[in-house]
């Protein structure tokens, strides 16, 4: 199997990439949109319409058993037209110390995903944080409301359409922060 890879990828990572790519392709067809290895870390981009089924499968499949959700995080790519937002799930098989990253992309007009609180109850607060800072909506979430910011906020502060610093300051510019 051809794998776009980081030059330092270990053989174990290459094998894990191939195993997961084969499982996803054979069980979900073209829902696996692409895969690669970033810094010895297999990354799989999947279609948003299958995200819940895919992570549930990866959790319960005895060949890989990614039973631990390390993190769930929103990402904003404002220049990526039609795919401005991404949700990233890092899954871990603790027993074998295997890790993968699942990403799905969506338009800024459709930042809606199914909750995974039924699979990992701890994702409750992670989903609330992604809602609070980016505006992701999680269908079926038991209590989707802000977790760190004030309820009165009418915007999502980690979207890159907002300046990083107070406009009244002239000693800091966004360009110094990677924008």
C-alpha positions as CSV (number, residue, x, y, z in Angstrom):
1,X,0.0,0.0,0.0
2,X,1.3,3.5,-0.8
3,X,1.4,5.8,2.2
4,X,2.2,9.4,2.0
5,X,4.5,9.6,5.0
6,X,6.8,11.5,7.2
7,X,10.4,10.3,6.6
8,X,10.8,9.2,10.2
9,X,7.7,6.9,10.3
10,X,8.5,3.6,12.0
11,X,7.7,0.3,10.4
12,X,5.1,-0.3,13.2
13,X,3.4,3.0,12.2
14,X,3.4,2.0,8.6
15,X,1.8,-1.3,9.5
16,X,-0.8,0.3,11.7
17,X,-1.6,2.8,8.9
18,X,-2.1,0.0,6.4
19,X,-4.2,-2.1,8.9
20,X,-6.6,0.8,9.7
21,X,-6.8,2.0,6.1
22,X,-7.7,-1.6,5.0
23,X,-10.3,-1.9,7.8
24,X,-11.9,1.5,7.0
25,X,-12.0,0.8,3.2
26,X,-13.4,-2.7,3.6
27,X,-16.1,-1.6,6.1
28,X,-16.9,2.0,4.9
29,X,-15.9,2.1,1.3
30,X,-15.1,5.6,0.0
31,X,-15.9,7.2,3.4
32,X,-12.2,7.1,3.9
33,X,-11.2,10.1,1.9
34,X,-7.5,10.1,2.4
35,X,-4.8,9.0,4.8
36,X,-1.2,9.9,5.6
37,X,1.4,9.7,8.3
38,X,2.3,12.8,10.2
39,X,5.4,12.6,12.4
40,X,4.9,8.8,13.0
41,X,1.2,9.3,13.6
42,X,-1.4,7.7,11.2
43,X,-4.0,10.3,10.2
44,X,-7.3,9.3,8.4
45,X,-9.6,11.8,6.8
46,X,-13.2,10.5,6.7
47,X,-16.5,11.7,5.4
48,X,-18.5,13.5,8.1
49,X,-21.7,11.6,7.3
50,X,-19.9,8.4,8.7
51,X,-17.9,9.8,11.5
52,X,-19.9,8.3,14.4
53,X,-20.1,4.9,12.7
54,X,-16.3,5.0,12.0
55,X,-15.2,5.9,15.5
56,X,-17.6,3.4,17.1
57,X,-16.2,0.7,14.8
58,X,-12.6,1.6,15.7
59,X,-13.5,1.5,19.4
60,X,-15.2,-1.9,19.2
61,X,-13.2,-3.7,16.5
62,X,-11.1,-6.3,18.3
63,X,-8.3,-6.0,15.7
64,X,-7.5,-2.4,16.7
65,X,-9.5,-1.7,20.0
66,X,-9.1,2.1,20.1
67,X,-11.0,2.2,23.4
68,X,-9.6,5.5,24.7
69,X,-10.5,8.9,23.3
70,X,-7.4,11.0,24.0
71,X,-8.9,14.2,22.6
72,X,-11.5,15.7,20.4
73,X,-10.7,19.2,19.0
74,X,-12.1,21.7,16.6
75,X,-9.9,23.4,14.0
76,X,-10.6,26.4,11.8
77,X,-9.0,26.7,8.4
78,X,-10.6,29.9,7.0
79,X,-8.9,29.8,3.6
80,X,-9.9,26.1,3.0
81,X,-13.0,27.0,1.0
82,X,-15.9,24.5,1.5
83,X,-13.8,22.7,4.2
84,X,-13.2,25.6,6.7
85,X,-13.8,23.5,9.8
86,X,-12.4,20.2,11.0
87,X,-13.0,18.0,13.9
88,X,-10.1,15.9,15.0
89,X,-10.4,12.7,17.2
90,X,-7.3,11.1,18.7
91,X,-7.9,7.5,19.6
92,X,-5.6,5.3,21.6
93,X,-5.3,1.6,22.2
94,X,-3.7,1.7,25.6
95,X,-2.9,-2.0,25.9
96,X,-0.8,-2.0,22.7
97,X,0.1,1.7,22.8
98,X,-1.3,2.4,19.3
99,X,-2.5,5.9,18.4
100,X,-4.3,7.3,15.4
101,X,-6.0,10.5,14.4
102,X,-9.3,10.8,12.6
103,X,-10.2,14.1,11.0
104,X,-13.4,15.2,9.2
105,X,-14.0,18.4,7.4
106,X,-17.0,20.6,6.8
107,X,-18.2,23.8,5.4
108,X,-18.6,26.9,7.7
109,X,-22.3,26.7,6.9
110,X,-22.6,23.1,8.3
111,X,-20.6,22.8,11.6
112,X,-22.9,20.0,12.8
113,X,-21.8,16.6,13.9
114,X,-23.3,13.7,15.9
115,X,-22.3,13.5,19.5
116,X,-19.9,10.7,20.6
117,X,-21.0,11.0,24.3
118,X,-22.7,7.6,23.9
119,X,-19.3,6.1,23.1
120,X,-17.1,8.1,25.4
121,X,-18.9,9.9,28.2
122,X,-15.8,12.1,28.7
123,X,-16.3,13.6,25.3
124,X,-19.1,15.7,26.9
125,X,-16.7,18.4,28.0
126,X,-14.6,18.2,24.9
127,X,-17.7,18.7,22.7
128,X,-18.8,21.6,24.9
129,X,-15.4,23.2,24.5
130,X,-15.5,22.8,20.7
131,X,-19.0,24.4,20.8
132,X,-17.9,27.2,23.1
133,X,-14.8,28.2,21.1
134,X,-15.8,27.3,17.5
135,X,-19.5,26.9,17.3
136,X,-19.7,23.2,16.5
137,X,-23.1,21.7,17.2
138,X,-23.3,18.1,18.4
139,X,-26.6,16.4,17.7
140,X,-27.7,14.3,20.6
141,X,-25.4,16.0,23.1
142,X,-27.0,15.8,26.6
143,X,-26.1,19.4,27.6
144,X,-24.6,21.5,24.8
145,X,-23.8,24.9,26.3
146,X,-20.7,27.0,26.9
147,X,-18.2,25.6,29.3
148,X,-15.5,28.3,29.8
149,X,-16.9,31.5,28.2
150,X,-19.8,33.5,29.5
151,X,-23.2,32.4,28.3
152,X,-23.8,36.0,27.0
153,X,-21.1,35.7,24.4
154,X,-22.6,35.9,20.9
155,X,-19.5,34.8,19.0
156,X,-17.0,31.9,19.0
157,X,-13.6,33.4,20.0
158,X,-11.2,30.8,18.4
159,X,-12.5,31.3,14.9
160,X,-9.8,33.0,13.0
161,X,-12.1,35.8,11.9
162,X,-11.4,37.5,15.3
163,X,-8.2,39.3,16.1
164,X,-5.9,37.6,18.6
165,X,-5.3,40.9,20.5
166,X,-7.4,43.9,21.5
167,X,-7.6,46.3,18.6
168,X,-6.5,49.1,20.9
169,X,-3.0,47.6,21.3
170,X,-0.3,48.5,18.8
171,X,2.5,46.4,20.3
172,X,1.2,43.0,19.0
173,X,0.1,42.0,15.5
174,X,-1.6,38.8,14.4
175,X,1.3,38.1,12.0
176,X,3.4,37.3,15.1
177,X,1.0,34.5,16.0
178,X,1.0,32.6,12.7
179,X,-1.7,34.6,10.9
